[in-house]
């Protein structure tokens, strides 16, 4: 599926917490009332966020931020199949 800019989309699964998923739904609802209409699907919002993240942080900075956020986590990770 092509997107603006000419690149193809690849299917990917992501796992969101309830707060983040609710935010994406709020964005989608807000887009329904705009003119002109815009693609505000969860995927479109995630692509926008990742593009901005890539513009602002290097991959190493993203990893460092994830490490800082994980310091307080003590439980087991997600179960793998």
Residue, then its C-alpha position, 0 to 999 in steps of 0.5 A: x500500500x503506497x503512502x505519501x512520499x512513495x514508499x510501500x507499507x509493511x505490515x507490523x504488529x505493535x502492542x499498546x497500553x490502554x492510555x496510548x490506545x485511547x489517545x490514538x482513538x481520540x486523534x482518529x475521532x478528532x480527524x473525523x470533524x476536520x476539513x479536508x479529511x486526513x488519514x488519522x488511522x492508528x497506523x498513520x499516527x504511529x508513522x508520524x510519531x516514528x518519523x518525528x522520533x527519528x528526526x529528533x533522536x538517534x537510535x542510540x538515544x532511543x535505546x538510552x531512553x528505553x533503558x532509563x524507562x526500564x530501570x524501575x521495571x522488575x517483573x518478567x517480560x512479555x511471554x514469548x511463544 
